[in-house]
């Protein structure tokens, strides 16, 4: 499957993330390169070995670690008033969608995403309004601060959920 070009499924067609109708998915799957790689395979009925949103826990640390690296990178970009902020923010926003959806045991679905998030049990307060603001203003420093807070809040909610489920299963 190395270097396979797949259609961006209707569930992920969002000009904020995809400017083309097709995207290349490599054999080594990175959830955010291209954006929503697991979902692209899943919606194209080419499911990978495991679906991360169904395998709780393993992927959270990776997503948070990648976010922490990107967060430091973004701090530097904002400090230097770099022109590269937009692409880095877009990548981070995509990563947040992955964290939000997967922690609620769902694949990312950007087709009317607001209505699906309403039903999630693990979500930060006012996540739809905050995420809409961030998406509409990705190059603003305030959007970066909001995104940082969303990552932190979602990670805490998920950790609490995991801890409660772990103790209930003993």
Protein Blocks (a to p, Z undefined) as FASTA:
>chain_A
ZZiacdddfklgcfklmmbfbdcddfbdcfklcghklmmmmmnopacfbdfklmghjlmm
mmmmmmmmmmmmmmmmmmnopaklmmmmmmmmmmmmmmmmmmnopacdfehkllmmmmpm
bdcehklmmmmmmmmmmmbmklmmmmmmmmmmmmmmmmmmmmmmmmmmZZ
